[in-house]
């Protein structure tokens, strides 16, 4: 599920699996957000975003956000520019 989130057909999951997967996804998101905070702090401390031409680290992060580039449509394949 973590390798192909757009391919997950939630409607096919049984109740117990739906609850378990929802919890597992929430935990994984928390872990990944904690990692992102540490990485962005390092980008900020090194001045990497400005060196790459971004006006600020915040602007760079918003451009790097996966949601800005790729979205899943229900029960279909992802749409990416």
PyMOL Python script that loads the backbone (N, CA, C, O; Angstrom):
from pymol import cmd

cmd.read_pdbstr("""\
ATOM      1  N   UNK A   1       0.807  -1.199   0.000  1.00  0.00           N
ATOM      2  CA  UNK A   1       0.000   0.000   0.000  1.00  0.00           C
ATOM      3  C   UNK A   1       0.847   1.258   0.000  1.00  0.00           C
ATOM      4  O   UNK A   1       0.485   2.260  -0.616  1.00  0.00           O
ATOM      5  N   UNK A   2       1.982   1.203   0.695  1.00  0.00           N
ATOM      6  CA  UNK A   2       2.821   2.385   0.773  1.00  0.00           C
ATOM      7  C   UNK A   2       3.578   2.631  -0.530  1.00  0.00           C
ATOM      8  O   UNK A   2       4.002   3.756  -0.796  1.00  0.00           O
ATOM      9  N   UNK A   3       3.751   1.598  -1.337  1.00  0.00           N
ATOM     10  CA  UNK A   3       4.487   1.780  -2.584  1.00  0.00           C
ATOM     11  C   UNK A   3       3.588   2.238  -3.726  1.00  0.00           C
ATOM     12  O   UNK A   3       4.079   2.825  -4.691  1.00  0.00           O
ATOM     13  N   UNK A   4       2.298   1.987  -3.641  1.00  0.00           N
ATOM     14  CA  UNK A   4       1.359   2.393  -4.697  1.00  0.00           C
ATOM     15  C   UNK A   4       0.060   2.899  -4.079  1.00  0.00           C
ATOM     16  O   UNK A   4      -0.982   2.262  -4.234  1.00  0.00           O
ATOM     17  N   UNK A   5       0.103   4.040  -3.377  1.00  0.00           N
ATOM     18  CA  UNK A   5      -1.096   4.508  -2.690  1.00  0.00           C
ATOM     19  C   UNK A   5      -2.252   4.808  -3.628  1.00  0.00           C
ATOM     20  O   UNK A   5      -3.407   4.662  -3.229  1.00  0.00           O
ATOM     21  N   UNK A   6      -1.986   5.220  -4.854  1.00  0.00           N
ATOM     22  CA  UNK A   6      -3.078   5.504  -5.787  1.00  0.00           C
ATOM     23  C   UNK A   6      -3.754   4.228  -6.272  1.00  0.00           C
ATOM     24  O   UNK A   6      -4.873   4.269  -6.783  1.00  0.00           O
ATOM     25  N   UNK A   7      -3.078   3.102  -6.113  1.00  0.00           N
ATOM     26  CA  UNK A   7      -3.647   1.840  -6.546  1.00  0.00           C
ATOM     27  C   UNK A   7      -4.510   1.156  -5.490  1.00  0.00           C
ATOM     28  O   UNK A   7      -5.111   0.117  -5.761  1.00  0.00           O
ATOM     29  N   UNK A   8      -4.576   1.726  -4.295  1.00  0.00           N
ATOM     30  CA  UNK A   8      -5.356   1.121  -3.224  1.00  0.00           C
ATOM     31  C   UNK A   8      -6.849   1.346  -3.482  1.00  0.00           C
ATOM     32  O   UNK A   8      -7.307   2.477  -3.649  1.00  0.00           O
ATOM     33  N   UNK A   9      -7.563   0.277  -3.509  1.00  0.00           N
ATOM     34  CA  UNK A   9      -9.019   0.356  -3.670  1.00  0.00           C
ATOM     35  C   UNK A   9      -9.641   0.147  -2.295  1.00  0.00           C
ATOM     36  O   UNK A   9      -9.933  -0.977  -1.886  1.00  0.00           O
ATOM     37  N   UNK A  10      -9.835   1.256  -1.596  1.00  0.00           N
ATOM     38  CA  UNK A  10     -10.293   1.210  -0.209  1.00  0.00           C
ATOM     39  C   UNK A  10     -11.616   0.466  -0.062  1.00  0.00           C
ATOM     40  O   UNK A  10     -11.863  -0.175   0.960  1.00  0.00           O
ATOM     41  N   UNK A  11     -12.441   0.552  -1.056  1.00  0.00           N
ATOM     42  CA  UNK A  11     -13.748  -0.095  -0.963  1.00  0.00           C
ATOM     43  C   UNK A  11     -13.636  -1.619  -0.887  1.00  0.00           C
ATOM     44  O   UNK A  11     -14.575  -2.291  -0.460  1.00  0.00           O
ATOM     45  N   UNK A  12     -12.493  -2.161  -1.301  1.00  0.00           N
ATOM     46  CA  UNK A  12     -12.307  -3.614  -1.253  1.00  0.00           C
ATOM     47  C   UNK A  12     -11.857  -4.115   0.125  1.00  0.00           C
ATOM     48  O   UNK A  12     -11.893  -5.317   0.385  1.00  0.00           O
ATOM     49  N   UNK A  13     -11.442  -3.219   0.994  1.00  0.00           N
ATOM     50  CA  UNK A  13     -10.927  -3.615   2.302  1.00  0.00           C
ATOM     51  C   UNK A  13     -12.068  -3.986   3.244  1.00  0.00           C
ATOM     52  O   UNK A  13     -13.111  -3.334   3.271  1.00  0.00           O
ATOM     53  N   UNK A  14     -11.843  -5.054   4.018  1.00  0.00           N
ATOM     54  CA  UNK A  14     -12.789  -5.405   5.070  1.00  0.00           C
ATOM     55  C   UNK A  14     -12.679  -4.383   6.202  1.00  0.00           C
ATOM     56  O   UNK A  14     -11.742  -3.585   6.229  1.00  0.00           O
ATOM     57  N   UNK A  15     -13.619  -4.406   7.123  1.00  0.00           N
ATOM     58  CA  UNK A  15     -13.642  -3.432   8.222  1.00  0.00           C
ATOM     59  C   UNK A  15     -12.350  -3.447   9.037  1.00  0.00           C
ATOM     60  O   UNK A  15     -11.761  -2.395   9.289  1.00  0.00           O
ATOM     61  N   UNK A  16     -11.913  -4.624   9.443  1.00  0.00           N
ATOM     62  CA  UNK A  16     -10.708  -4.717  10.273  1.00  0.00           C
ATOM     63  C   UNK A  16      -9.487  -4.224   9.508  1.00  0.00           C
ATOM     64  O   UNK A  16      -8.653  -3.506  10.061  1.00  0.00           O
ATOM     65  N   UNK A  17      -9.380  -4.603   8.248  1.00  0.00           N
ATOM     66  CA  UNK A  17      -8.245  -4.171   7.437  1.00  0.00           C
ATOM     67  C   UNK A  17      -8.296  -2.657   7.204  1.00  0.00           C
ATOM     68  O   UNK A  17      -7.260  -1.993   7.239  1.00  0.00           O
ATOM     69  N   UNK A  18      -9.470  -2.118   6.971  1.00  0.00           N
ATOM     70  CA  UNK A  18      -9.631  -0.680   6.769  1.00  0.00           C
ATOM     71  C   UNK A  18      -9.146   0.102   7.988  1.00  0.00           C
ATOM     72  O   UNK A  18      -8.433   1.097   7.859  1.00  0.00           O
ATOM     73  N   UNK A  19      -9.544  -0.363   9.166  1.00  0.00           N
ATOM     74  CA  UNK A  19      -9.117   0.302  10.405  1.00  0.00           C
ATOM     75  C   UNK A  19      -7.609   0.162  10.598  1.00  0.00           C
ATOM     76  O   UNK A  19      -6.934   1.130  10.946  1.00  0.00           O
ATOM     77  N   UNK A  20      -7.085  -1.031  10.376  1.00  0.00           N
ATOM     78  CA  UNK A  20      -5.652  -1.269  10.563  1.00  0.00           C
ATOM     79  C   UNK A  20      -4.811  -0.448   9.582  1.00  0.00           C
ATOM     80  O   UNK A  20      -3.813   0.162   9.966  1.00  0.00           O
ATOM     81  N   UNK A  21      -5.218  -0.441   8.337  1.00  0.00           N
ATOM     82  CA  UNK A  21      -4.466   0.291   7.319  1.00  0.00           C
ATOM     83  C   UNK A  21      -4.535   1.791   7.585  1.00  0.00           C
ATOM     84  O   UNK A  21      -3.533   2.489   7.430  1.00  0.00           O
ATOM     85  N   UNK A  22      -5.690   2.292   7.977  1.00  0.00           N
ATOM     86  CA  UNK A  22      -5.824   3.711   8.296  1.00  0.00           C
ATOM     87  C   UNK A  22      -4.871   4.101   9.421  1.00  0.00           C
ATOM     88  O   UNK A  22      -4.223   5.145   9.350  1.00  0.00           O
ATOM     89  N   UNK A  23      -4.781   3.278  10.447  1.00  0.00           N
ATOM     90  CA  UNK A  23      -3.846   3.538  11.538  1.00  0.00           C
ATOM     91  C   UNK A  23      -2.394   3.470  11.099  1.00  0.00           C
ATOM     92  O   UNK A  23      -1.577   4.303  11.490  1.00  0.00           O
ATOM     93  N   UNK A  24      -2.079   2.476  10.286  1.00  0.00           N
ATOM     94  CA  UNK A  24      -0.703   2.324   9.797  1.00  0.00           C
ATOM     95  C   UNK A  24      -0.301   3.496   8.910  1.00  0.00           C
ATOM     96  O   UNK A  24       0.829   3.978   8.987  1.00  0.00           O
ATOM     97  N   UNK A  25      -1.207   3.947   8.083  1.00  0.00           N
ATOM     98  CA  UNK A  25      -0.911   5.088   7.212  1.00  0.00           C
ATOM     99  C   UNK A  25      -0.689   6.336   8.062  1.00  0.00           C
ATOM    100  O   UNK A  25       0.236   7.106   7.803  1.00  0.00           O
ATOM    101  N   UNK A  26      -1.528   6.541   9.071  1.00  0.00           N
ATOM    102  CA  UNK A  26      -1.343   7.697   9.957  1.00  0.00           C
ATOM    103  C   UNK A  26       0.004   7.673  10.656  1.00  0.00           C
ATOM    104  O   UNK A  26       0.669   8.703  10.763  1.00  0.00           O
ATOM    105  N   UNK A  27       0.405   6.513  11.128  1.00  0.00           N
ATOM    106  CA  UNK A  27       1.704   6.386  11.793  1.00  0.00           C
ATOM    107  C   UNK A  27       2.844   6.661  10.821  1.00  0.00           C
ATOM    108  O   UNK A  27       3.810   7.339  11.170  1.00  0.00           O
ATOM    109  N   UNK A  28       2.736   6.141   9.613  1.00  0.00           N
ATOM    110  CA  UNK A  28       3.784   6.350   8.602  1.00  0.00           C
ATOM    111  C   UNK A  28       3.879   7.821   8.210  1.00  0.00           C
ATOM    112  O   UNK A  28       4.979   8.349   8.041  1.00  0.00           O
ATOM    113  N   UNK A  29       2.739   8.482   8.065  1.00  0.00           N
ATOM    114  CA  UNK A  29       2.732   9.909   7.747  1.00  0.00           C
ATOM    115  C   UNK A  29       3.452  10.692   8.838  1.00  0.00           C
ATOM    116  O   UNK A  29       4.233  11.596   8.542  1.00  0.00           O
ATOM    117  N   UNK A  30       3.197  10.353  10.086  1.00  0.00           N
ATOM    118  CA  UNK A  30       3.877  11.018  11.195  1.00  0.00           C
ATOM    119  C   UNK A  30       5.389  10.844  11.136  1.00  0.00           C
ATOM    120  O   UNK A  30       6.139  11.798  11.344  1.00  0.00           O
ATOM    121  N   UNK A  31       5.827   9.630  10.853  1.00  0.00           N
ATOM    122  CA  UNK A  31       7.266   9.358  10.735  1.00  0.00           C
ATOM    123  C   UNK A  31       7.885  10.163   9.597  1.00  0.00           C
ATOM    124  O   UNK A  31       8.955  10.750   9.753  1.00  0.00           O
ATOM    125  N   UNK A  32       7.205  10.186   8.456  1.00  0.00           N
ATOM    126  CA  UNK A  32       7.733  10.897   7.299  1.00  0.00           C
ATOM    127  C   UNK A  32       7.728  12.408   7.513  1.00  0.00           C
ATOM    128  O   UNK A  32       8.651  13.093   7.073  1.00  0.00           O
ATOM    129  N   UNK A  33       6.714  12.931   8.176  1.00  0.00           N
ATOM    130  CA  UNK A  33       6.678  14.369   8.476  1.00  0.00           C
ATOM    131  C   UNK A  33       7.818  14.755   9.418  1.00  0.00           C
ATOM    132  O   UNK A  33       8.432  15.808   9.249  1.00  0.00           O
ATOM    133  N   UNK A  34       8.100  13.915  10.401  1.00  0.00           N
ATOM    134  CA  UNK A  34       9.216  14.187  11.312  1.00  0.00           C
ATOM    135  C   UNK A  34      10.536  14.218  10.542  1.00  0.00           C
ATOM    136  O   UNK A  34      11.388  15.070  10.794  1.00  0.00           O
ATOM    137  N   UNK A  35      10.698  13.291   9.609  1.00  0.00           N
ATOM    138  CA  UNK A  35      11.901  13.279   8.779  1.00  0.00           C
ATOM    139  C   UNK A  35      11.963  14.537   7.920  1.00  0.00           C
ATOM    140  O   UNK A  35      13.022  15.154   7.798  1.00  0.00           O
ATOM    141  N   UNK A  36      10.850  14.915   7.331  1.00  0.00           N
ATOM    142  CA  UNK A  36      10.841  16.113   6.489  1.00  0.00           C
ATOM    143  C   UNK A  36      11.217  17.358   7.279  1.00  0.00           C
ATOM    144  O   UNK A  36      11.949  18.210   6.775  1.00  0.00           O
ATOM    145  N   UNK A  37      10.733  17.477   8.497  1.00  0.00           N
ATOM    146  CA  UNK A  37      11.087  18.625   9.338  1.00  0.00           C
ATOM    147  C   UNK A  37      12.597  18.677   9.550  1.00  0.00           C
ATOM    148  O   UNK A  37      13.205  19.742   9.442  1.00  0.00           O
ATOM    149  N   UNK A  38      13.199  17.532   9.850  1.00  0.00           N
ATOM    150  CA  UNK A  38      14.655  17.503  10.043  1.00  0.00           C
ATOM    151  C   UNK A  38      15.406  17.869   8.762  1.00  0.00           C
ATOM    152  O   UNK A  38      16.391  18.607   8.804  1.00  0.00           O
ATOM    153  N   UNK A  39      14.943  17.358   7.636  1.00  0.00           N
ATOM    154  CA  UNK A  39      15.603  17.643   6.363  1.00  0.00           C
ATOM    155  C   UNK A  39      15.464  19.109   5.974  1.00  0.00           C
ATOM    156  O   UNK A  39      16.428  19.728   5.523  1.00  0.00           O
ATOM    157  N   UNK A  40      14.270  19.664   6.146  1.00  0.00           N
ATOM    158  CA  UNK A  40      14.056  21.073   5.805  1.00  0.00           C
ATOM    159  C   UNK A  40      14.892  21.973   6.712  1.00  0.00           C
ATOM    160  O   UNK A  40      15.411  22.994   6.260  1.00  0.00           O
ATOM    161  N   UNK A  41      15.026  21.610   7.970  1.00  0.00           N
ATOM    162  CA  UNK A  41      15.888  22.383   8.869  1.00  0.00           C
ATOM    163  C   UNK A  41      17.325  22.378   8.356  1.00  0.00           C
ATOM    164  O   UNK A  41      18.013  23.396   8.431  1.00  0.00           O
ATOM    165  N   UNK A  42      17.773  21.256   7.845  1.00  0.00           N
ATOM    166  CA  UNK A  42      19.126  21.184   7.298  1.00  0.00           C
ATOM    167  C   UNK A  42      19.247  22.003   6.016  1.00  0.00           C
ATOM    168  O   UNK A  42      20.252  22.682   5.807  1.00  0.00           O
ATOM    169  N   UNK A  43      18.225  21.942   5.155  1.00  0.00           N
ATOM    170  CA  UNK A  43      18.209  22.766   3.940  1.00  0.00           C
ATOM    171  C   UNK A  43      18.305  24.241   4.323  1.00  0.00           C
ATOM    172  O   UNK A  43      19.057  24.998   3.709  1.00  0.00           O
ATOM    173  N   UNK A  44      17.554  24.641   5.327  1.00  0.00           N
ATOM    174  CA  UNK A  44      17.568  26.031   5.798  1.00  0.00           C
ATOM    175  C   UNK A  44      18.945  26.409   6.335  1.00  0.00           C
ATOM    176  O   UNK A  44      19.478  27.465   5.994  1.00  0.00           O
ATOM    177  N   UNK A  45      19.515  25.558   7.165  1.00  0.00           N
ATOM    178  CA  UNK A  45      20.799  25.895   7.788  1.00  0.00           C
ATOM    179  C   UNK A  45      21.925  25.990   6.766  1.00  0.00           C
ATOM    180  O   UNK A  45      22.872  26.753   6.959  1.00  0.00           O
ATOM    181  N   UNK A  46      21.835  25.228   5.687  1.00  0.00           N
ATOM    182  CA  UNK A  46      22.870  25.259   4.655  1.00  0.00           C
ATOM    183  C   UNK A  46      22.642  26.347   3.604  1.00  0.00           C
ATOM    184  O   UNK A  46      23.549  26.663   2.834  1.00  0.00           O
ATOM    185  N   UNK A  47      21.446  26.916   3.568  1.00  0.00           N
ATOM    186  CA  UNK A  47      21.129  27.894   2.533  1.00  0.00           C
ATOM    187  C   UNK A  47      20.909  27.258   1.173  1.00  0.00           C
ATOM    188  O   UNK A  47      21.053  27.914   0.141  1.00  0.00           O
ATOM    189  N   UNK A  48      20.561  25.989   1.174  1.00  0.00           N
ATOM    190  CA  UNK A  48      20.412  25.232  -0.072  1.00  0.00           C
ATOM    191  C   UNK A  48      19.305  25.786  -0.960  1.00  0.00           C
ATOM    192  O   UNK A  48      19.491  25.898  -2.172  1.00  0.00           O
ATOM    193  N   UNK A  49      18.167  26.131  -0.387  1.00  0.00           N
ATOM    194  CA  UNK A  49      17.035  26.600  -1.186  1.00  0.00           C
ATOM    195  C   UNK A  49      17.405  27.862  -1.962  1.00  0.00           C
ATOM    196  O   UNK A  49      17.106  27.976  -3.151  1.00  0.00           O
ATOM    197  N   UNK A  50      18.044  28.793  -1.296  1.00  0.00           N
ATOM    198  CA  UNK A  50      18.448  30.030  -1.981  1.00  0.00           C
ATOM    199  C   UNK A  50      19.501  29.742  -3.041  1.00  0.00           C
ATOM    200  O   UNK A  50      19.492  30.362  -4.105  1.00  0.00           O
ATOM    201  N   UNK A  51      20.398  28.819  -2.770  1.00  0.00           N
ATOM    202  CA  UNK A  51      21.415  28.445  -3.759  1.00  0.00           C
ATOM    203  C   UNK A  51      20.771  27.836  -5.001  1.00  0.00           C
ATOM    204  O   UNK A  51      21.328  27.917  -6.095  1.00  0.00           O
ATOM    205  N   UNK A  52      19.596  27.226  -4.831  1.00  0.00           N
ATOM    206  CA  UNK A  52      18.874  26.629  -5.954  1.00  0.00           C
ATOM    207  C   UNK A  52      17.961  27.637  -6.650  1.00  0.00           C
ATOM    208  O   UNK A  52      17.251  27.295  -7.596  1.00  0.00           O
ATOM    209  N   UNK A  53      17.988  28.884  -6.172  1.00  0.00           N
ATOM    210  CA  UNK A  53      17.211  29.931  -6.826  1.00  0.00           C
ATOM    211  C   UNK A  53      15.857  30.224  -6.222  1.00  0.00           C
ATOM    212  O   UNK A  53      15.111  31.052  -6.745  1.00  0.00           O
ATOM    213  N   UNK A  54      15.528  29.559  -5.132  1.00  0.00           N
ATOM    214  CA  UNK A  54      14.240  29.830  -4.472  1.00  0.00           C
ATOM    215  C   UNK A  54      14.365  31.093  -3.630  1.00  0.00           C
ATOM    216  O   UNK A  54      15.436  31.392  -3.101  1.00  0.00           O
ATOM    217  N   UNK A  55      13.277  31.824  -3.511  1.00  0.00           N
ATOM    218  CA  UNK A  55      13.287  33.035  -2.706  1.00  0.00           C
ATOM    219  C   UNK A  55      13.427  32.754  -1.224  1.00  0.00           C
ATOM    220  O   UNK A  55      13.928  33.589  -0.470  1.00  0.00           O
ATOM    221  N   UNK A  56      12.986  31.584  -0.810  1.00  0.00           N
ATOM    222  CA  UNK A  56      13.065  31.194   0.594  1.00  0.00           C
ATOM    223  C   UNK A  56      12.958  29.676   0.689  1.00  0.00           C
ATOM    224  O   UNK A  56      12.596  28.998  -0.272  1.00  0.00           O
ATOM    225  N   UNK A  57      13.280  29.169   1.858  1.00  0.00           N
ATOM    226  CA  UNK A  57      13.130  27.729   2.072  1.00  0.00           C
ATOM    227  C   UNK A  57      11.663  27.332   1.987  1.00  0.00           C
ATOM    228  O   UNK A  57      11.333  26.276   1.447  1.00  0.00           O
ATOM    229  N   UNK A  58      10.777  28.180   2.519  1.00  0.00           N
ATOM    230  CA  UNK A  58       9.339  27.882   2.463  1.00  0.00           C
ATOM    231  C   UNK A  58       8.862  27.781   1.019  1.00  0.00           C
ATOM    232  O   UNK A  58       8.085  26.886   0.685  1.00  0.00           O
ATOM    233  N   UNK A  59       9.316  28.681   0.166  1.00  0.00           N
ATOM    234  CA  UNK A  59       8.925  28.628  -1.248  1.00  0.00           C
ATOM    235  C   UNK A  59       9.457  27.366  -1.902  1.00  0.00           C
ATOM    236  O   UNK A  59       8.763  26.740  -2.703  1.00  0.00           O
ATOM    237  N   UNK A  60      10.671  26.993  -1.572  1.00  0.00           N
ATOM    238  CA  UNK A  60      11.261  25.775  -2.126  1.00  0.00           C
ATOM    239  C   UNK A  60      10.477  24.540  -1.683  1.00  0.00           C
ATOM    240  O   UNK A  60      10.191  23.653  -2.487  1.00  0.00           O
ATOM    241  N   UNK A  61      10.136  24.494  -0.398  1.00  0.00           N
ATOM    242  CA  UNK A  61       9.372  23.351   0.136  1.00  0.00           C
ATOM    243  C   UNK A  61       8.031  23.238  -0.569  1.00  0.00           C
ATOM    244  O   UNK A  61       7.604  22.136  -0.914  1.00  0.00           O
ATOM    245  N   UNK A  62       7.362  24.362  -0.787  1.00  0.00           N
ATOM    246  CA  UNK A  62       6.049  24.295  -1.441  1.00  0.00           C
ATOM    247  C   UNK A  62       6.169  23.786  -2.874  1.00  0.00           C
ATOM    248  O   UNK A  62       5.272  23.100  -3.364  1.00  0.00           O
ATOM    249  N   UNK A  63       7.267  24.113  -3.548  1.00  0.00           N
ATOM    250  CA  UNK A  63       7.482  23.591  -4.905  1.00  0.00           C
ATOM    251  C   UNK A  63       7.819  22.107  -4.876  1.00  0.00           C
ATOM    252  O   UNK A  63       7.496  21.383  -5.817  1.00  0.00           O
ATOM    253  N   UNK A  64       8.464  21.645  -3.811  1.00  0.00           N
ATOM    254  CA  UNK A  64       8.881  20.253  -3.707  1.00  0.00           C
ATOM    255  C   UNK A  64       7.776  19.330  -3.210  1.00  0.00           C
ATOM    256  O   UNK A  64       7.922  18.108  -3.264  1.00  0.00           O
ATOM    257  N   UNK A  65       6.685  19.890  -2.731  1.00  0.00           N
ATOM    258  CA  UNK A  65       5.599  19.093  -2.162  1.00  0.00           C
ATOM    259  C   UNK A  65       4.994  18.174  -3.217  1.00  0.00           C
ATOM    260  O   UNK A  65       4.633  18.637  -4.299  1.00  0.00           O
ATOM    261  N   UNK A  66       4.876  16.874  -2.921  1.00  0.00           N
ATOM    262  CA  UNK A  66       4.298  15.946  -3.897  1.00  0.00           C
ATOM    263  C   UNK A  66       2.891  16.330  -4.312  1.00  0.00           C
ATOM    264  O   UNK A  66       2.501  16.107  -5.458  1.00  0.00           O
ATOM    265  N   UNK A  67       2.126  16.902  -3.401  1.00  0.00           N
ATOM    266  CA  UNK A  67       0.768  17.308  -3.733  1.00  0.00           C
ATOM    267  C   UNK A  67       0.719  18.377  -4.801  1.00  0.00           C
ATOM    268  O   UNK A  67      -0.290  18.524  -5.491  1.00  0.00           O
ATOM    269  N   UNK A  68       1.794  19.120  -4.942  1.00  0.00           N
ATOM    270  CA  UNK A  68       1.840  20.158  -5.958  1.00  0.00           C
ATOM    271  C   UNK A  68       2.083  19.563  -7.342  1.00  0.00           C
ATOM    272  O   UNK A  68       1.815  20.219  -8.348  1.00  0.00           O
ATOM    273  N   UNK A  69       2.584  18.340  -7.407  1.00  0.00           N
ATOM    274  CA  UNK A  69       2.944  17.747  -8.695  1.00  0.00           C
ATOM    275  C   UNK A  69       2.067  16.584  -9.121  1.00  0.00           C
ATOM    276  O   UNK A  69       1.905  16.347 -10.318  1.00  0.00           O
ATOM    277  N   UNK A  70       1.510  15.868  -8.190  1.00  0.00           N
ATOM    278  CA  UNK A  70       0.834  14.628  -8.552  1.00  0.00           C
ATOM    279  C   UNK A  70      -0.372  14.402  -7.637  1.00  0.00           C
ATOM    280  O   UNK A  70      -0.267  14.491  -6.413  1.00  0.00           O
ATOM    281  N   UNK A  71      -1.486  14.115  -8.239  1.00  0.00           N
ATOM    282  CA  UNK A  71      -2.693  13.850  -7.462  1.00  0.00           C
ATOM    283  C   UNK A  71      -3.316  12.536  -7.944  1.00  0.00           C
ATOM    284  O   UNK A  71      -3.247  12.200  -9.126  1.00  0.00           O
ATOM    285  N   UNK A  72      -3.909  11.819  -7.030  1.00  0.00           N
ATOM    286  CA  UNK A  72      -4.603  10.582  -7.381  1.00  0.00           C
ATOM    287  C   UNK A  72      -6.075  10.891  -7.616  1.00  0.00           C
ATOM    288  O   UNK A  72      -6.683  11.705  -6.921  1.00  0.00           O
ATOM    289  N   UNK A  73      -6.613  10.231  -8.594  1.00  0.00           N
ATOM    290  CA  UNK A  73      -8.062  10.295  -8.790  1.00  0.00           C
ATOM    291  C   UNK A  73      -8.636   9.003  -8.231  1.00  0.00           C
ATOM    292  O   UNK A  73      -8.004   7.953  -8.342  1.00  0.00           O
ATOM    293  N   UNK A  74      -9.822   9.059  -7.630  1.00  0.00           N
ATOM    294  CA  UNK A  74     -10.401   7.833  -7.072  1.00  0.00           C
ATOM    295  C   UNK A  74     -10.483   6.699  -8.106  1.00  0.00           C
ATOM    296  O   UNK A  74     -10.987   6.875  -9.215  1.00  0.00           O
ATOM    297  N   UNK A  75      -9.975   5.549  -7.706  1.00  0.00           N
ATOM    298  CA  UNK A  75     -10.067   4.310  -8.499  1.00  0.00           C
ATOM    299  C   UNK A  75      -9.458   4.433  -9.895  1.00  0.00           C
ATOM    300  O   UNK A  75      -9.869   3.717 -10.808  1.00  0.00           O
ATOM    301  N   UNK A  76      -8.495   5.319 -10.073  1.00  0.00           N
ATOM    302  CA  UNK A  76      -7.834   5.441 -11.367  1.00  0.00           C
ATOM    303  C   UNK A  76      -6.339   5.583 -11.132  1.00  0.00           C
ATOM    304  O   UNK A  76      -5.848   5.372 -10.024  1.00  0.00           O
ATOM    305  N   UNK A  77      -5.642   5.934 -12.164  1.00  0.00           N
ATOM    306  CA  UNK A  77      -4.203   6.143 -12.059  1.00  0.00           C
ATOM    307  C   UNK A  77      -3.921   7.578 -11.680  1.00  0.00           C
ATOM    308  O   UNK A  77      -4.771   8.444 -11.885  1.00  0.00           O
ATOM    309  N   UNK A  78      -2.730   7.857 -11.124  1.00  0.00           N
ATOM    310  CA  UNK A  78      -2.413   9.234 -10.748  1.00  0.00           C
ATOM    311  C   UNK A  78      -2.303  10.148 -11.957  1.00  0.00           C
ATOM    312  O   UNK A  78      -1.974   9.717 -13.062  1.00  0.00           O
ATOM    313  N   UNK A  79      -2.584  11.413 -11.717  1.00  0.00           N
ATOM    314  CA  UNK A  79      -2.431  12.428 -12.753  1.00  0.00           C
ATOM    315  C   UNK A  79      -1.229  13.267 -12.395  1.00  0.00           C
ATOM    316  O   UNK A  79      -1.226  13.944 -11.368  1.00  0.00           O
ATOM    317  N   UNK A  80      -0.217  13.230 -13.223  1.00  0.00           N
ATOM    318  CA  UNK A  80       0.990  14.007 -12.976  1.00  0.00           C
ATOM    319  C   UNK A  80       1.328  14.793 -14.228  1.00  0.00           C
ATOM    320  O   UNK A  80       1.271  14.271 -15.342  1.00  0.00           O
ATOM    321  N   UNK A  81       1.684  16.068 -14.027  1.00  0.00           N
ATOM    322  CA  UNK A  81       2.055  16.868 -15.203  1.00  0.00           C
ATOM    323  C   UNK A  81       3.347  16.399 -15.830  1.00  0.00           C
ATOM    324  O   UNK A  81       3.792  16.969 -16.826  1.00  0.00           O
TER     325      UNK A  81
END
""", "prot")
cmd.dss("prot")
cmd.show_as("cartoon", "prot")
cmd.util.cbc("prot")
cmd.orient("prot")
